[in-house]
Amino acid sequence: MNIINIEHISKVYQVGTEQVHAIVDISLKIDKNEYVAIMGPSGSGKSTLMNMLGCLDTPSTGKYEFNGASVSQMSDNELAKIRNKEIGFVFQTFNLLARSNAIHNVELPLIYAGVPAAERKERAEQALIDVGLKERMYHKPNELSGGQRQRVAVARAIVTKPSIILADEPTGNLDSKTGEEIMILFNIIYEKGNTIILVTHEEYIAEHAARILRIKDGLIEADVPVVNRYIPKMRVEVN
């Protein structure tokens, strides 16, 4: 079953008197429980594609269907509902509220969704347990390591039980060991049946996925399965 179905989309930005073609006639299907990495150099269009996949932007032309619904025709409010309910975001810079503890940061999308307080707390606690932060629930971001902050961000992404996890350079601000721990966490999430779309410029990070899309000059240059996918065997320890 297709979660994402894109047909001949393009994205054109007006920069002064010049038109910039960021995406040029891309067609793409992503199925449920796929693990896809999107790669490309700076300026290739991968960030623009990621923004459209995450309903942060809409195509200039073409069709985008998410779970059978036409995203291309949605209002801003409808797009916001899709982002909150159906897409779990993980960013390179964590994007946590500095004055809020881990559990409140994880609760945020549930607050926006109108989930009752008791259920919010229960679901946020379980998400933090799932990412190995049982003992850090009431710590603020400045009391956590970079890897722990990214785990909070992952917990926030999975707490709504979204259709896809969209991760933008999730290991970019981490050392290699901590980055590998985050990739182990993504693999656990994937093995539970989740769909993951990972944007990265690192080849070894992309090889954790099962399929790699290579973007160049706004076009899909290659769309190939990962023959020798790297599958991490260790598990994230609770701390």
PyMOL commands that set and color helices and strands:
alter all, ss='L'
color gray80, all
select helices_A, chain A and resi 46-53+71-73+76-86+102-112+117-130+134-136+141-143+146-158+176-191+203-206
alter helices_A, ss='H'
color red, helices_A
select strands_A, chain A and resi 2-15+18-31+35-39+61-66+69-70+87-91+164-168+195-199+211-216+219-225
alter strands_A, ss='S'
color yellow, strands_A
deselect
rebuild
show_as cartoon
